[in-house]
Amino acid sequence: MTRSDGTSPDQDQAPSPAPLHVVAFRFLIGGALNTGATLILYWILLRFCHYQAAYLVSYCAGILLSYVLNTRYVFKARHSWLKFASFPLIYLVVYVIGALTLRLAIGTLHVPTAFGPIISIIVTLPISFLLTKALLQRPR
């Protein structure tokens, strides 16, 4: 059925979001790409600075890459400056949890510095997904 302006009632509605398992899979793929790039940067920076400084710099670079991947690929959300400004707040929470995990892993459990971030990623991944989904897929 079409309206007098030539559009159908279906055209008013935004496309429905992808099923959760599809979004979660895309999140894992995007996260793997981001994690790989971030770990490579971290390992390079370890040659020049303390592991916490290397983690901070690589983490900040990862936030920018994550925003691009999550808005364009994972959640297929529209970019907005408000979302862009809010995005680092999610990762501030995740960073604190990750940094504490890193400190525990390396400082207490004596995990090698090159592998500490992997433990941090395992702990923070579910938190990151839920917070990012909440920001980028808010109900309209």
C-alpha positions in Angstrom: 0.0 0.0 0.0 1.4 3.4 -0.9 0.5 6.8 0.4 -0.4 9.8 -1.7 3.3 11.0 -1.6 4.4 7.7 -3.2 6.0 6.3 -0.1 5.0 3.1 1.8 4.4 3.0 5.5 7.5 0.8 5.8 9.8 3.6 4.7 9.1 5.5 7.9 10.7 2.9 10.1 14.4 2.5 10.6 15.7 -1.0 9.7 15.5 -3.4 12.6 18.8 -4.0 14.4 20.6 -7.2 13.6 20.1 -10.2 16.0 22.3 -10.1 19.1 24.4 -13.1 18.0 25.2 -11.3 14.7 26.2 -8.1 16.4 28.2 -10.0 19.0 30.1 -11.8 16.2 30.8 -8.5 14.4 32.0 -7.1 17.7 34.4 -9.9 18.1 35.8 -9.5 14.6 36.1 -5.7 15.0 37.6 -6.2 18.4 40.1 -8.7 17.1 41.3 -6.2 14.5 41.4 -3.5 17.1 43.1 -5.7 19.6 45.7 -6.8 17.1 46.6 -3.3 16.2 46.6 -2.2 19.8 48.8 -5.1 20.9 51.3 -4.4 18.1 51.5 -0.8 19.2 51.8 -1.8 22.8 54.7 -4.2 22.0 56.5 -1.5 20.0 56.1 1.0 22.8 57.5 -1.4 25.4 60.8 -0.8 23.7 60.7 2.9 24.6 58.7 3.2 27.8 57.2 1.6 31.0 54.5 -1.0 30.4 51.8 1.2 32.0 52.7 4.2 29.7 52.7 1.8 26.7 49.3 0.5 27.8 47.9 4.0 28.1 49.0 5.2 24.7 48.0 2.0 22.9 44.7 2.0 24.7 43.9 5.6 23.6 44.7 4.7 20.0 42.5 1.7 20.4 39.6 3.9 21.5 39.6 5.9 18.3 39.8 2.8 16.1 37.1 1.1 18.2 34.7 4.0 17.7 35.2 3.9 13.9 34.8 0.1 13.8 31.8 0.0 16.2 29.8 2.8 14.5 30.4 1.7 10.9 30.8 -2.1 11.1 29.6 -3.6 14.3 26.4 -1.6 15.3 26.0 0.2 12.0 25.1 3.3 14.0 25.1 6.9 12.8 28.0 9.0 13.9 27.2 11.8 16.2 29.5 14.2 18.1 27.6 13.3 21.3 28.3 9.6 20.8 31.9 10.4 19.9 32.3 12.5 23.0 30.7 9.9 25.2 32.5 6.9 23.8 35.8 7.6 25.7 33.8 7.6 29.0 32.9 3.9 28.4 36.5 3.1 27.8 37.6 5.1 30.9 35.6 2.6 32.9 37.0 -0.3 30.9 40.5 1.2 31.2 40.4 1.4 35.0 39.2 -2.2 35.2 41.9 -3.2 32.6 44.7 -1.4 34.3 43.8 -2.9 37.7 43.7 -6.3 36.0 47.1 -5.6 34.3 48.6 -4.6 37.7 47.3 -7.7 39.4 48.5 -9.9 36.5 52.0 -8.5 36.2 52.6 -7.1 39.7 51.1 -9.9 41.8 50.8 -13.0 39.6 54.1 -12.2 37.7 52.7 -12.7 34.2 55.2 -11.5 31.6 54.6 -7.9 30.6 54.0 -8.8 27.0 51.1 -11.1 27.9 49.5 -9.0 30.7 47.1 -7.2 28.3 45.7 -10.5 27.1 44.4 -11.2 30.6 43.1 -7.7 30.8 41.2 -8.1 27.5 39.5 -11.3 28.7 38.2 -9.5 31.8 37.1 -6.3 30.1 35.6 -7.7 26.8 32.1 -8.4 28.1 31.9 -5.1 29.9 33.1 -3.2 26.8 30.4 -4.9 24.6 27.5 -4.1 26.9 28.5 -0.5 27.4 29.2 0.1 23.7 25.9 -1.5 22.7 24.0 0.6 25.2 25.6 3.8 23.8 25.4 3.1 20.1 22.1 1.2 20.0 20.0 3.4 22.2 16.2 3.1 21.6 15.0 5.8 19.2 
